[in-house]
Every structure is written in structure tokens, then in C-alpha cells.
Amino acid sequence: MFTALFRIIKYGVQGFKRNSWLSVTTIVVMTLTLLVFIGLILFSVLTTNTINLLKEKIDISVYFKNETSEDNVLKIKRSLESLNEVKIIEYISRDEALKVFKERHKDDATISEAINILETNPLSASLNIKAKDPKDYPVITAYLNNESLKEQVEQVSYNQNQVVIDRLAAIVDTVQKSGMVLILILSLVAILVSLNAIMLAIHSTREEISIMRLVGATNMFIRGPYIVQGVFYGLIAGILSIVLIAPLIYFSAPYIKMVMPEVNMWSYLLNNLLLFTLYQIAFGIILGTVSSAIAVRKYLKL
């Protein structure tokens, strides 16, 4: 059995070398397919992080009238905390709001002087509310717009980042679907190119196959070398796709980090390099094996 396996691999390597130009063409097409595949995965990671970062910035700010007592504000805070949709609430008193305002505008002499001239604190107490899910904000907003709170609430400000997120999510969904279609098209092209390469290899060795059949070689022994060629196509294409994507991510990572400091695509790639390599090789081998199996099966049925 081991002898037969060794011979199958040996003949497969010989066929791979014999049809070098066809092998190179097949590997190039497969590599392009795998580059799109890993590119779609990395794009999905990037967009998911982007959406999550934007979601963190969404909140509702509730500003209270100056005559509303701190006890009433805290009472409303406790009632909001009882809602299942609420994740966390931050209470900012009038004094804290003034302190933050002064710190933010400390370099603006005009504003600082105007604040010092005022005898009273013009700022309102507020609550910053974060929901467990961005879809829950309308529920919280409806609760705050209740008639019973109108005498105490001055303004409810709903951060409109939700609109941006909805639009971004729609764009991401469209791009991901387009990417999947592109992967399917390139996979089909890769299979057809590989199929053509294997068919030509079979045609060039048809006399050898006829002799092998006459001496009683099994279909598996005849099919084996061509399956091995398909595996080599996929293996090399998988490794090449990682080799090519790595410098692209390395040089683009600083620009991505400028836009989103929390995202480091280069570190992400390095941390998952082994997993990505296995994915790429596995996908490549599947493409090569399937195309080879189809080609050989078609020939053996003739």
C-alpha cells in the first residue's frame, strides 16, 4: 500500500513538473481566488470592529431643568435602571458639568471670563444612558418623552450615530454579498482552469494510461497522480496568498489605525496567522482536488 502511495505521489510530482506552464497558470488563478477569500474575511473583521466602535459612541443624554432637585434626578435614574433595555447610566451633576466645561474651554479666555462673571451655574444636571443594544434606544427615548417627566426634563438628545451605523451595516452587507459572489465566480474559474490543465495532462499521457489499464491498474492508481497535482496547486496557492496578503496588511495597517486607533490589522493577522494559513491551504486543496477529480472522472468514463 505504501509503495503504491509513493508511486502515486511520484507520478503526480512528475506530471506537475511536466506541465509547468499550465501549473503556473492554474496556481495564479487559484491564488487570486484565495486572496479574495482572505480579503473578505479581513474586511468583515474590520467592518465588525468599526460598527462595534460606533455602537459604543451611541447614547442618550437627558438634560434636566435647573429647578429639578438632585433627588428627583436620581429617582428618575433608578427608574431607568429598572428597564431591561438599559445597560449603564452615568449621572453628571450641575457642578460636575461646570467643572468639565471649564476644563474643556480653559484655553479660551472669552468663555472662561464669561463663566466667572456669571453668578449662577448655567449648566444642567444630566444622565448619559447606554443601551444593551442600539435597537433599544427608541424604547428608552419613548420612556423619557413620557408626559409625567416633561415638567422635569429639559431636553432628550439622541445621538444620531445610529443612522450612520444602519447605513454602514447596509454597505457592509452589500460588499460581503458581492465578495461572496466574486469568490464563487473566481472559484468556478479556478476549477475550470485546473480542470483544463488536468485534462491536457491526461491527454498527453493517454498512451501511458492505456498501458496501465492493460496491465490491470486500478482506477484509483490512475486517478491518484492527477489528484496529487490538484493538491499541489491548492497547497502552493494557499501559501502564496498568505505571502502576498501579509505585506499588503503590513503597509495598510498604519493608515487604518489613523482612522480607527483601536484596530490593529497587522497584529490581528499575526495572532491568527496559523489559522488563516490553514484556512487558505484547506480551501486551495479543496479547489484543486475537486477540479482534478472531475477531470479524471470524466476521462475515465469515456
N, C-alpha and C positions, 0 to 999 in steps of 0.2 A: 504493500500500500504506500509506504514512504517513498519507494523507488518510483512508483507511478506519479506521485505528487511532485517529486523532484523533477521528473521529466516534463510534466505539465508546466511547471514554473519556468523551467529552462527554455522550452519551446515558446512560451509566452514572451519571455525577455528577448529571444531571438527575433520574434515577429515584431516586437516593439521597436527594435533597432533597425530591422529591415525596412520598415515603412516610416522612416524618421520624419519626413515632411508631413505626412498625414498625422502622425502622432503629435507633432508640434501644433498643427492647426487645431486638432481636437482639444489639446490641453489649453490653448489660448481661449477658445470658446468656453470651455468649462470654467476656466479661471474668471472670465468676465461674469459668468453666471454666479459663481460663488462670491465675487466681490459685491454684486448687487445684494446677495443674500445677507452677508455680514453687515453691509452698509445699512440695510433696512433694520437689522437688529439694533445697531448703534444709534440710528436715528430714532427708533422707538424709545430707547433708554433716555436719549437727550430730551425728547419732547415730553416724556413722562415726568422727568425731573423739572422741566420748565413749568408744566401745568401744576405740579405739586408746590413749587415755589410761589407761583401766582396765587394758588389757593390759600397759602399761609398769609398772604397780604390782604385777603378779603376780611372785612369785619364790618360791624355796625357800631357807629358812635352815637350815643344818646346824650344830648345836652339838656340840662335841666334849668328851669327858671331860677333866678337868683334868690327868690323868696322861698324856694323849696328847701326844707330843712335836710340836714345830713341824715337824720333818722329815716325820713321818708325815702331818700335816695337808696339807703341801704336796705330798706324794706322791699323796694322795687327790685333791687339786685337779688335778694333772696328768692323773690317770686320767679324771677327769670331763671335762676339756677335750678329751679324745680322742673323746668322744661327739659324734655328728653333731647331736644334738638341742640341745646346749648352745651358747648364744650368747656369754655372758660370765660370769666368776666373779670375785667380789671376796673377798679374804681379809682378815679382821679378826682381828688377834692379840688376846690377852688384855689387853695393855697398851693397845692402841687402843680396845678395848671399854670399859675402865675410864675412859679419858680422855673418850670420848663420853658415857658415863653421868654422869660428874661435871659435864660441861658442860650436859647436859640438865637436871640437878637442882641447879644451882648456887644457885638461889633458895630451895631447900628446906633449911633449916638442919638439920632432923632427919636427913634422908638423908645430907647432907654430913658430919655429925658421926659417923653410924654407919659410913660408909666410912672415915673417918680412924681410928676405933677399931680396925677390923679390921687384923690383921697381914698377912693374905694377900689376894691378889686373888680375889674370889669368882666373877668372871665367866669365861666360857669363850671359847675361840677359836671362830670360826665362818666359814662360807662362805656368801655370798649368791649364788645361782645364778639366772640368767635364761635361759630357753629361747628358741629361734628362733621357736617357735610355741607358744601356750598349750596346744595339744593334746599337746605333747611332755612336759609336766610329769609325767604318770603314769609315763612310761618312766624319767625321771630319779629319781622317787621310788622306783620299784621297784629301781633300781640301788643307791640309798642304803640301802635296807632289806635288802640282802644280808647273809647270816649272817656273812660274813667281816669286815664292818665294825661289827658290833654291839659288839665289845669297845672300839672307839674312839669311836663315835658315841653321844652322849648323847640327842639329840633331832633329829628332822627335822620342821620346821614348813613346811607347805604353805599359802601364802596362799589363803584361800577366796574371794578376789575372782573366781576363775574361775566360781563358782556365780552370782555377780551378773552377770557378762558373758554367761553362757549364757542367763540369764533375760532380760536386756536385749536380746540378739540376737533371742530369740524374739518379744519385744514389738515390736521394730523391724520384723521380718519381717511380723508381723501387720498393723501400721499401714501399711506400704508396700503390702501387697497390698490392704488396704481403700482406700488412697488411689488405687491404680490402678483399682479398681472404680468409685470415685467419679468419677474422671476420665472413664472410659468412659461412665458414666451422664450426666454433665454434657455430654460431647461429643455424645452422642446427642440430648440436649435442645436443645443449641445448633444442631445440624444441623436438627432438626425445626422450631425457631423460625425459623431462617434460611430453611428450605425454605418455610415458610408465608408469610414476608414476600415472598420472591421470587415465589411462586405468586400472591399477591394483586397484586403489581406487574404480573405478566404479565396477570392477568385484567383489570386496569384499563386496560391498553394493548393489549387483544386486537384492537381495530379497527386500530390502527397496525400491528400485526404482520401482520394480514391484507393490508393495503395493501402493506406491504413485500414480502410473498410474491408478490403480484400483479405487482409491478414487477420481480420477479426477484432479490430479495435472497437471499443465501445463508444457510443455517442458522447459519454462523459469525457473520455480521454481526448476525443476530437474537439469537443467544445471547450475543454479546460484552458488551453493556451490563450484563446481569444477572450475568455472571461478574465484571465490574468492580465491581459493587455488593458482591458477596461478598468480593472482595479488600479493599474499603474497610472492611467490617465487621471482618475479621480484623486489618487494619493498625491501626485505631483501638483495638480491644480489646487487642491486644498492647501498644501504648504505654500504654494506661490501666492495664493490670495491673502494669506496672513502676512507674508513677507511684503506684499505690496500695500496692504492697508495700514500696516504699522507706521511707516514714515508719514503717510497722509494724516493720521490721527496725531502724531507727534507734532507736526508743524501747525496743524489747525487748532490744537488744544489751547494754546495761549490766547487765541482770538475768541474762542468760545468762552474761556474763563473771564475775559474782559467784559463780556456781556452778562455772563452768569458766574460770578465768583465761586458759588457753591458747587459748581460742576467741574470735575477734572476728568475729561475723557481719556487722557493718556494713562492716568492711574487706574481708571476703571478697566481699560484694555489690558494693562499689565496684570492686574489682580485676577482677571478672568481669561488670561492668555491660553492656558491649557484647555479650558473648557471650549473656548472659541475654536482652537486648533482641532480639537476632537470633532466639534460640530461640522467644521468645514471639510475635514477629511472624510467623515461619515457621509455627508451629503454628496461629496465628489465621487466616492466609491459607489454609492447607490446609483448615481447617474451613469457612471462608466459600466457598472455591472448590468444594469437594466438594458442599456443600448447594446452591449455585447451579446447578452442573452437573446435579445430579439433578433439580432443579425444572424447568429449561429442557428437559432431555431428555425428561422426562415429558410436558411440554406439547407439544413438537414431534412426539411420536409419536401424539398424539390425532387 
